[in-house]
Every structure is written in structure tokens, then in C-alpha cells.
Amino acid sequence: MRKALGRGAVLVFSVLLWTGHAAPALCAPAEATVLADAAYQGTLREKIHGAKRRIICAFYLFKATDRRGNAPALIAADLADAKRRGVEVKVILEGDDEVGRENRAVAGYLVRKGVQVIFPRGRRTTHAKAVVVDDRFVMIGSHNLSHAALTRNRELSVLLDSPELAAQVTRYLEGIR
């Protein structure tokens, strides 16, 4: 379901991406694709495989397991392979409580493969679920990287093809410390 969105619809996404700085988010035209339920996994993997320069992403939960066919484990391997191909890969994960323990397990694997992993400090929870690939493609929505979210849950995200929005999301993600 691919559809070009007008400026008004993209403004909604831009407002969601507001970084908290004095200037409001800018409106930018974008081509948008709805990624419902399991469609997200295939699109994410496709974008990671096609990445040439940079991937930056943030997830509340990245829960990979050793089970055969575990969707998050496949994505972790894809990120490691992108790094091996020379792509800059940065992953930002929540570090507190139970979710932090799950995230630290996959972070160990990613760090061993050369991927930069950040666990922000402070009292603010990192609940974002966003990916930017090659300063062009943005995936943003409800999908965590758990097998349930990627294969069974009712989840809804959007793929946006917009260098302008990619720059805004990247600035926001780079500001998470």
C-alpha cells in the first residue's frame, strides 16, 4: 500500500519528531508506505541489506533469542553484516529494568561485531522505535524488535522516503545520550 502523502499528512509525522528545541519541526514532503504487522520485518531487513553508508536506530526492546528463525536475531545478524560491509551502524537501546537485561544480551553480540550500541543515561525512558537508513529512509511506529512484535502482534509503523525527515529523525536520535 504505497501512497505519496501531501504536506498536511507529513506535518503530523514532523510534529511527532519535534526534538524539544525552540524551533518547531519542519514540514517535508515524503512518500509513505504503511507497514502493518509482520510487513515491518521484511522491509526493515530489505533496507538494512541495501544500506550503503549509515544506519541509526532506536528501540525500546531488542529481544533476540537462540531459537531457529527468531526474527530479532536475524535483524541483529543483518546489522552486524552491514557493519562488516562498511556501513556505519548505531543502535540506541533502553537500559533500565527487565527490558534493559534483554537489550544488553543482544548489545553484547552487536558490540562484538563492531556495531556502536548506546544505552542512554538519565531518568528518561527511551521508548522510541525508529530507524534511519542512508539519510533517506525512515521507519517509525509501534514495532519493537521482539519476535512477537515482528510476527504476531498488531503493530503499525510507516516507512518514509524523505531526506528531510531522515535528517530530522537523525538529529533527534543523535541527541539521545
Secondary structure as GFF3:
##gff-version 3
##sequence-region A 1 177
A	DSSP	beta_strand	2	5	.	.	.	ID=ss1
A	DSSP	alpha_helix	7	16	.	.	.	ID=ss2
A	DSSP	beta_strand	30	36	.	.	.	ID=ss3
A	DSSP	alpha_helix	39	50	.	.	.	ID=ss4
A	DSSP	beta_strand	54	59	.	.	.	ID=ss5
A	DSSP	alpha_helix	71	84	.	.	.	ID=ss6
A	DSSP	beta_strand	88	93	.	.	.	ID=ss7
A	DSSP	alpha_helix	97	112	.	.	.	ID=ss8
A	DSSP	beta_strand	116	118	.	.	.	ID=ss9
A	DSSP	beta_strand	130	133	.	.	.	ID=ss10
A	DSSP	beta_strand	137	141	.	.	.	ID=ss11
A	DSSP	alpha_helix	147	151	.	.	.	ID=ss12
A	DSSP	beta_strand	156	161	.	.	.	ID=ss13
A	DSSP	alpha_helix	163	174	.	.	.	ID=ss14
###
